[in-house]
């Protein structure tokens, strides 16, 4: 396929205001003249395609969701209220670069211009610039971003590593109490 696929994942899809629905719509409008871009909006209420946007209802099957992530070229996730969204971790585990606002704990998940693009909060122009930055990477640079995203997850966000980190934190807290 000669299209670059940008995936959007949110309950209620691009209409979800907390996941940056209006910013997604602005990005779609800004990129409508770019015939090489196709959007897949996962999590909406309807299955339909129009104006180079494919809307797919909520996907609960993790294997199918992983296939969507793996087939895409980037995750667009301009959330305006979030802490540590599983969507970003899942996408990166599948090697997907992420374009997202610097919201809550999200900047800790994205290595700017290495695993994606961390956008200034609620800045539509920077969001569009971030999307274009990822789209304009050479095939080798895009491959490197995909690999860096997977390495980011493997180095700090596997089930085992996160369990160990929580247990270590709890142990420190317990040791701090004088029982």
C-alpha positions in Angstrom: 0.0 0.0 0.0 1.3 3.4 -0.9 -0.5 5.2 2.0 0.9 6.2 5.3 -1.5 5.1 8.0 -2.1 7.3 11.0 -4.1 5.5 13.7 -6.2 7.2 16.3 -7.3 5.1 19.3 -9.9 6.3 21.9 -13.2 5.2 23.2 -15.7 7.2 21.1 -12.9 7.7 18.6 -12.0 11.2 17.3 -15.2 12.5 18.9 -13.8 12.0 22.4 -12.9 15.5 23.7 -10.6 14.2 26.5 -8.5 12.3 23.9 -8.1 15.5 21.8 -10.9 14.9 19.4 -11.0 18.5 18.1 -7.2 18.4 17.6 -7.5 15.1 15.7 -10.1 16.8 13.5 -7.9 19.8 12.9 -5.0 17.4 11.9 -7.2 15.5 9.5 -8.4 18.8 7.9 -4.8 20.1 7.7 -3.6 16.9 6.1 -6.5 16.3 3.7 -4.5 17.5 0.7 -1.8 14.9 1.4 -3.1 12.1 -0.7 -0.5 9.7 0.8 -2.1 9.8 4.3 -4.9 7.6 5.5 -6.5 7.8 9.0 -7.9 4.8 10.9 -10.1 5.9 13.8 -10.4 3.0 16.3 -13.0 3.1 19.0 -15.8 5.1 17.4 -19.4 4.1 17.2 -19.6 3.2 13.5 -17.7 1.2 10.9 -17.5 3.4 7.8 -15.0 5.1 5.5 -15.2 8.6 4.2 -12.7 11.3 3.2 -9.7 9.0 3.7 -10.8 8.2 7.3 -11.8 4.6 8.2 -13.8 4.5 11.4 -13.8 1.2 13.2 -15.8 0.4 16.3 -14.3 -0.5 19.6 -11.7 -3.4 19.3 -11.5 -5.5 22.5 -9.5 -8.3 21.0 -5.8 -7.6 21.9 -4.4 -9.6 18.9 -6.5 -7.7 16.4 -5.6 -4.4 18.1 -1.9 -5.3 17.9 -2.4 -6.0 14.1 -3.8 -2.5 13.7 -0.9 -1.0 15.6 1.6 -3.0 13.6 0.1 -2.1 10.2 0.1 1.7 11.0 2.9 4.2 10.5 2.1 6.3 13.6 -0.3 6.7 16.5 -1.9 10.1 16.8 -2.9 10.5 20.5 -3.4 14.2 21.4 -4.9 13.5 24.8 -5.5 16.6 27.0 -5.9 14.6 30.2 -4.0 11.5 30.9 -1.3 10.0 33.1 0.2 6.8 31.8 -2.0 5.7 28.9 -1.9 2.0 28.1 -2.6 2.9 24.5 0.8 4.5 24.1 2.6 1.6 25.7 0.7 -0.9 23.6 1.5 1.0 20.4 5.2 1.3 21.2 5.4 -2.4 22.1 4.2 -3.0 18.5 6.9 -0.6 17.2 4.6 2.3 16.5 6.0 5.9 16.8 3.6 8.2 18.7 2.7 11.8 18.2 1.1 13.1 21.4 0.7 16.2 23.6 3.0 16.6 26.6 0.2 15.7 29.0 0.5 14.4 32.6 3.0 11.4 32.6 3.0 11.0 28.8 6.4 12.9 28.3 8.0 10.1 30.3 6.8 7.6 27.8 7.9 9.3 24.6 11.5 10.1 23.7 11.1 13.2 21.5 12.2 12.6 17.9 13.4 9.1 18.8 10.2 7.1 19.6 7.8 9.8 18.3 7.1 13.4 18.7 6.1 15.1 22.0 3.9 18.1 21.1 3.5 21.3 23.1 0.3 21.0 25.1 -2.8 22.0 23.1 -0.7 23.4 20.3 -2.4 22.5 17.0 0.4 23.9 14.8 3.0 21.8 16.7 0.7 18.8 16.5 0.6 19.1 12.7 4.3 19.7 12.6 4.9 16.6 14.7 2.8 14.5 12.3 4.6 15.9 9.3 8.0 15.3 11.1 7.2 11.6 11.5 5.8 11.3 8.0 8.9 12.9 6.5 11.4 10.4 8.0 13.2 8.2 5.6 12.4 4.5 5.6 15.6 3.9 7.7 14.8 6.6 10.2 11.2 5.3 10.5 12.5 1.8 11.1 14.9 3.2 13.7 12.0 4.9 15.5 10.0 1.7 15.4 12.9 -0.2 16.9 13.5 2.6 19.5 9.8 2.3 20.6 10.1 -1.4 21.1 13.4 -1.0 23.0 11.7 1.7 25.2 9.0 -0.8 26.3 11.4 -3.7 26.7 13.8 -1.6 28.9 11.2 -0.3 31.4 7.7 -1.3 30.7 7.5 -5.1 30.6 5.2 -6.8 33.1 8.3 -8.1 35.0 10.1 -4.8 35.2 7.0 -2.9 36.2 6.2 -5.5 38.9 9.7 -5.3 40.2 9.5 -1.5 40.3 6.2 -1.5 42.2 7.5 -4.1 44.7 10.7 -2.0 45.3 8.6 1.1 45.8 6.3 -0.7 48.3 9.3 -2.1 50.1 10.8 1.4 50.5 7.5 2.7 51.8 7.2 -0.1 54.4 10.8 0.3 55.5 10.0 4.0 56.1 7.3 3.2 58.7 8.4 2.6 62.3 6.4 -0.5 63.2 
